[in-house]
Amino acid sequence: MTRWRSRWRSRARRSGVRRLAPPIALLAAALLVAGLGTPAVAGTVAGTAAPGAPYTPVPPANPYAGPPGTATMHGDTGSSDTTPLAGPGAGELSSKRNGLLSACPTVLVGSDGYPVALCTPILGQVPTVHLLDPHTGASLTSLRLTKGSLLGGVYAYIDHWNRLVVVDGSRSLLRIGHHRDAAGAWRLTIDKSLSLASAVPADDAVTGLSPDWQGRVWFATGDGVVGTADDTTATVRSMKLPAGERIANSISTAPQGTAVTSTHATYLLTAAADGTPRVAWRQAYDRGQARKPGMLSWGSGSTPTFFGPTDGTDYVTIVDNADSSVALKVYRTSTGESICSVPVLLASHGPGSENSPIGAGRSVFVAGTYGYPYPAVPEGAGDSVPASAPFAGGLSRVDVRPDGSGCDLVWDNTVRSAAVPKLSTADGRLHTVLRDPVIPGTTGTSLLDPYRYAEIDPSTGRILRSKLVGIGALYDTLQMAGTVAPDGAYLQGTVTGILRITAG
């Protein structure tokens, strides 16, 4: 996640945001609004991509999830962070902020075209579901969930009946539908509920969930419980990872099994006939000596990503948490064999990524989050070493060789993405929001930083076009994921609501 969980609910650990004198900050912001001083993209090109290389295939559509690209925070149940939808088209870019007084890390869209957002209000912090107007992004209706121990309300998915599937604070698996009443007014209802209390202890909470190809819902908890739930038969089965291993990100599913990355290792799990999880393979990674600034746990920040050139699930990839420089780790899905370990985010000198890698065909893209000034980190995350650092950013592309014998760094730059980028296989662009320094050329962050929507060429890493969407903390996208809607609008959660970016 890219995850936002507990950033408002947990004990604040202030990250040393440096403030600039207001007159200087406002002058720099004004220059950016005028289109002056836009920072150039620095970086190194380590190789060349194959001419016209297609960014396909991607993981197959899950029959128990909504449309690929909009069904999960990471696009699909394989967490590829790709979409088959084209983003804002030709014409002048514009943006609108729909204020909800809530942080909205999850914006999904079902086959009916209606966006559903899972948000956490700044006041009260009770996770709330919003049904959005597909044309304006305004909230049509909302439903408050049980607060309890729900970690901020982050990971959810849209099922094949356009229902939001989420676990609330009572440890209940919910399917939330949206319906019109006799008067034509929209309402959100809990259409189905199943308690997971038999598998999830009262002091634990679900951190990720995803459906498998048999219709079961896989879930994982912060304390290392992994399980399956069948809300047709009311069957819940689970297992516990080794002592000390926590799960701080979501999980991913493919026909071959379920990928889970703990704070120590990456697993591929399958299910026995009764649904009980079992380990197919385990690969440990370098978790470093401590949590780093810009990371929310001591370990990988990756939701594991399925990708590959044959069927979109040949490989599983994560980014480790090694001390001096982090590496992209690629494993063969069928066996767990290590394909490669390639250092990434070298140009930015920022050894850390809290975001799930993008995977398409043979290509993987990694966005750096080292030093990102989160307002808080989860309880139990531990102190970061060092205590704080400038936001380094960085974006890298790695390709697996055609014969599967290893991987190569294709390009590496200093782009400072403030959100989880998405790759559109329809328009061939990476879509994200950038956080610029308030004074061009500096490396600090401030409460007056400008934020730009940007489209990036995946072949070169160069910014193709961008648009200022706002200045200041109201527009902080906090490393949350954006979603391309069916009409091409880019929907991006912020700490206070949702941006709707369009063109023409």
ZITA-V304753 format. One record per backbone hydrogen bond with DSSP energy under -0.5 kcal/mol. CO is the residue of the C=O (numbers start at 1). NH is the residue of the N-H. If there is no record, write none. Layout:
BEGIN
((CO/NH) (CO/NH))
END
This chain:
BEGIN
((4/7) (6/10) (11/377) (21/24) (21/25) (22/26) (23/27) (24/28) (25/29) (26/30) (27/31) (28/32) (29/33) (30/34) (31/36) (32/35) (40/42) (42/414) (44/46) (44/412) (50/53) (54/56) (57/361) (62/65) (64/160) (67/70) (67/71) (70/109) (71/158) (72/75) (74/76) (74/81) (75/69) (75/71) (76/79) (77/253) (78/306) (80/359) (81/423) (83/425) (83/426) (92/504) (94/502) (96/98) (96/500) (97/99) (98/498) (101/122) (103/105) (103/120) (105/107) (105/481) (106/118) (108/116) (110/113) (113/115) (114/110) (115/132) (116/108) (117/119) (117/130) (118/106) (119/128) (120/103) (121/125) (122/124) (125/127) (126/121) (127/145) (128/119) (129/143) (130/117) (130/132) (131/140) (131/141) (133/137) (138/133) (141/131) (143/129) (146/169) (147/150) (150/152) (156/73) (157/165) (158/66) (159/162) (163/159) (164/166) (164/176) (165/157) (166/174) (168/171) (169/149) (171/196) (172/168) (172/174) (173/194) (174/166) (174/176) (175/177) (175/191) (175/192) (176/164) (177/189) (179/187) (181/184) (185/181) (187/179) (189/177) (189/191) (192/175) (194/173) (196/199) (196/200) (199/201) (201/204) (205/222) (208/220) (210/218) (212/215) (216/212) (216/218) (217/229) (218/210) (219/227) (220/207) (220/208) (221/224) (222/247) (224/241) (225/221) (226/239) (227/219) (228/237) (229/217) (229/231) (230/234) (230/235) (235/230) (237/228) (239/226) (242/245) (244/246) (246/248) (246/263) (252/259) (254/257) (257/254) (258/269) (259/252) (260/262) (260/267) (264/285) (265/262) (266/283) (267/260) (268/280) (268/281) (269/258) (270/278) (272/275) (276/272) (278/270) (281/268) (283/266) (285/287) (286/321) (291/385) (292/295) (293/371) (297/299) (302/304) (305/317) (307/315) (308/312) (314/333) (315/307) (316/331) (317/305) (318/329) (326/344) (327/320) (327/329) (328/342) (329/318) (330/339) (330/340) (331/316) (332/336) (337/332) (340/330) (342/328) (345/350) (346/349) (349/351) (350/352) (352/369) (352/370) (353/301) (358/365) (360/363) (362/400) (363/360) (364/398) (365/358) (366/396) (367/355) (369/372) (370/392) (370/393) (372/374) (378/381) (383/291) (390/392) (394/368) (395/413) (396/366) (397/410) (397/411) (398/364) (399/408) (401/404) (406/401) (408/399) (408/410) (410/47) (411/397) (412/44) (413/395) (415/394) (415/417) (416/435) (418/479) (418/480) (419/421) (420/482) (422/424) (422/431) (423/83) (423/425) (424/428) (424/429) (428/458) (429/424) (430/456) (431/422) (432/454) (433/418) (434/436) (434/452) (438/440) (439/442) (443/391) (445/18) (446/449) (447/473) (449/472) (450/436) (451/469) (451/470) (452/434) (453/467) (454/432) (455/464) (455/465) (456/430) (456/458) (457/460) (457/461) (462/457) (465/455) (467/453) (470/451) (472/475) (473/476) (474/496) (476/495) (477/480) (480/420) (481/493) (483/485) (483/491) (485/488) (489/485) (489/491) (490/492) (490/501) (491/483) (492/499) (494/104) (496/100) (496/101) (496/102) (497/494) (498/98) (499/492) (499/501) (500/96) (500/502) (501/490) (502/94))
END
